Every structure is written in C-alpha cells, then in structure tokens.
Amino acid sequence: MSDETNNPENMEEELDNIIVLNDENGEEVQFEFLDLIELDDEEYVVLLPVEEEEDSEGEVVILKVEDTESEDEESYVSVDDEEILNKVFEIFKEKFKDEFNFIDEE
C-alpha cells in the first residue's frame, strides 16, 4: 500500500521556492521566491509573502542580495532607494508580463 500524499519528498518539491526570513521583530516570515534581477552589477530578489496581509493585495518585496563570509549563505537587505526599487520592479514586470496581472497604482 503506497501513501504518496504524506511523502516528505513530494512536500519538499512544492516548497523549493519558499524562503524563510526573519523580520525586524525576529519572527520567521515565509516568502515565495519569484525572481533574481541584476541591475548595475547588483542582484535583487523579488519575493511574495506567503501569508498575505489583507491590505497588501499581492505586493512583492524587493531585497538586495549581499554576500556573507560563508560561501553557502547570502544576506538580503532592504532597499531604501525608490529609484532602484522602481527599476528592479519594471524589469520584473517586463519579464513576467504574460504570467502576472500587474495593477498600476498611478
């Protein structure tokens, strides 16, 4: 008798693109990894919170990738420069224009 629904290997495949980060309060937050964008020799990750807050309406999070002392790890830091955020998001929107329904708030 085979029970594939409880097979941990199958569950891992579904969670391959899930990243767990710690927020400013030290609490773990899960994000779906959507893309890695290169801009001006820097790398940025585009993430979607797994547990959406009611008022967020599918807003993505863009973080800058920074190397750490360990080759196996990288660090993500927030980006305060609105111009960089907009450029990264525009690249992301262009790459995924056929996969996502983007809403302009302008």
C-alpha positions in Angstrom: 0.0 0.0 0.0 1.6 3.3 -1.1 0.8 6.6 0.6 2.2 9.3 -1.6 0.3 12.2 -0.1 2.4 12.1 3.1 5.7 11.5 1.4 8.1 14.2 2.6 9.9 14.2 -0.7 6.7 15.3 -2.5 6.2 18.1 0.0 9.7 19.4 -0.5 9.2 19.8 -4.2 6.3 22.2 -3.6 8.4 24.2 -1.1 11.5 24.5 -3.2 10.9 28.2 -4.0 9.9 29.1 -0.4 12.4 31.3 1.6 12.1 31.8 5.3 13.5 35.2 6.6 13.4 36.9 10.0 11.6 40.2 10.2 12.6 43.2 12.3 10.9 41.5 15.3 12.9 38.3 14.9 9.9 36.4 13.7 10.1 34.0 10.8 8.2 35.0 7.7 7.8 32.8 4.6 8.2 34.2 1.1 7.8 32.7 -2.3 10.9 33.4 -4.4 9.8 34.9 -7.7 12.9 36.1 -9.4 16.5 37.3 -9.2 17.1 40.6 -11.0 20.5 42.0 -11.9 20.9 45.8 -12.0 24.1 47.8 -12.2 26.3 44.8 -11.1 24.0 44.2 -8.1 21.5 41.4 -7.5 18.0 41.8 -6.1 15.4 39.2 -5.2 11.7 39.6 -5.8 9.7 37.9 -3.1 6.0 37.4 -2.5 4.8 37.0 1.1 3.2 33.5 1.5 0.8 34.7 4.2 -0.7 37.8 2.7 -2.0 40.6 5.0 -5.5 41.7 4.0 -4.4 45.1 2.8 -1.2 44.1 0.9 -3.1 42.9 -2.3 -0.2 40.8 -3.7 2.6 43.3 -3.2 6.1 42.0 -3.8 9.1 42.6 -1.6 12.4 43.5 -3.3 15.6 43.0 -1.3 19.3 43.4 -2.3 21.5 40.3 -2.2 24.7 40.7 -0.2 27.4 38.2 0.2 28.4 36.9 3.6 31.6 35.4 4.9 30.2 32.0 4.2 30.1 30.8 0.5 26.9 28.9 1.2 24.9 31.8 2.5 23.8 35.2 1.3 22.1 38.0 3.1 19.1 40.1 2.0 18.9 43.7 2.9 16.1 46.2 2.4 16.5 48.8 -0.3 15.7 52.4 0.6 16.3 54.0 -2.8 12.9 54.4 -4.5 14.6 54.7 -7.9 16.3 51.4 -7.7 13.2 49.7 -6.4 11.2 51.1 -9.4 13.9 50.0 -11.9 14.0 46.4 -10.5 10.2 46.2 -10.4 10.0 47.4 -14.0 12.5 44.7 -15.1 10.4 42.1 -13.2 7.2 43.3 -14.7 8.6 43.2 -18.2 9.9 39.6 -17.7 6.6 38.4 -16.3 4.1 40.5 -18.1 2.4 37.4 -19.6 2.3 35.5 -16.2 1.1 38.1 -13.8 -1.7 40.6 -13.9 0.0 43.8 -12.7 -2.0 46.7 -11.4 -0.6 50.2 -11.8 -1.4 52.5 -8.9 -0.6 55.7 -10.7 
